[in-house]
């Protein structure tokens, strides 16, 4: 089966937590949070039996979100040191960069930029504040807690597109607020829609904002210890910024740490799905109790999930609890570079746990990834639907590779310019394991992506859509699968215009897979359940034969599995998507390359069938 859409569609249904957040919708009243056992979870699930790691950052509804400030009195200006209010203006104060403090009472009011002073702490008293703020530089918006009541900043579904935003303010801080019921359009957000620099968003509950997302993570932004839940599209996204990276043009030096990101995409940007074997016809993956009636009419466009990164450089995603989102848990899509995923717990998302797509230089280490991609698998049953999905991404070293983030504030962000790593992860009962894919028909100037590759340097030597469109038809590859110089000017257009899954190590991971724990995981409803591996499809942008990309990917791009441990009957797909010998046996998956011909015989090239061997998983163990 070949993929007939350009972008992989994320179609799935959430498998909610054992003690899930359930919503009762009554008109436009706030959704009430209750707890209920989940009928979709298999009683035998390893996660249900063993639980998630003890280090999980469970944030939503916890005391960490409760403000330490308790003032509930007269509004107006206040001096630092006033009891129950944040301090400011000195090195040991709560907000040392600010010079004034103002108490705002609960009311319905919009604050324009000219009404707010820079370098000011705005304390929003406990209660309901309806309206929005156009922030000034170094402003702080902080909530209180008194008499069991916190501070809620609400759009009240009255048409407000955003809660706190600005055209130019840097250094804004937002703390201890519940920010809810704003109505950003799809692909926009309720907080920092302008993409301003140096914002810190922490200890906040960001929820019920539809049909767009919760927050924007721009350059030098920190999102820490937040509950981002039940938003229409994403918990947050990171895309175009006021101050963009010199290579990717998007945000750089972004830290996403210790957040809980859950139940996002309530507006179902995933789209409907079908599987006749289980009676699905135009099935909405969002259960009725989670659908927000304020979404309006949206068109599923494949942009949804826990969060998404676009064209970022130097992002750390650490220690987050990412669960029960519709769509992927986390998704780096299009020309991201130097992304670190570490120490996260990623469970029960409708689709893949972690995605790297047409991006560069990543590290995915020490994450716990369980029960993901159950329904996306049923929605696309003849393509590997996995815990970790790598699509046209890796550490492409051609032309010197993609370097570390160059801006000074990125100094603490790691770089992976020679090798991308997937290591030390624990995978339990996902729809599949780890899959390295390279779409042979995806390249700069393919007519679908409005971006080009990042190889070639940071200046005039970069490849462009126009140049690739003109020169790729003449591109050639040698017998040893290296690009040749062709076209005008004469360059290696093959390697310069193609996003590659290259120089990726898959090592030291533990993969546990029991099909009995996964609903529909059988050869009738979901033939590829439990799959992983590496393949492309016949095709390509230029003159070389259709087998070139599958062969180059599988044997010549230095993608290596080793030292992994498999418990259960995981399967392995290799070389060509249409390879009738898939899944290949463990012996063929691991057999030494010297015993084969790298799928290069005329018969193999003609038929698209190849048993290998593929030379992978040296030193690994397989307990079927």
Order of alpha helices (4+ residues) and beta strands (2+ residues): beta-beta-alpha-beta-beta-beta-beta-beta-beta-beta-beta-beta-beta-beta-beta-beta-beta-beta-beta-beta-beta-beta-beta-beta-beta-beta-beta-beta-beta-beta-beta-beta-beta-beta-alpha-beta-beta-beta-beta-alpha-alpha-beta-beta-beta-alpha-beta-beta-beta-alpha-alpha-beta
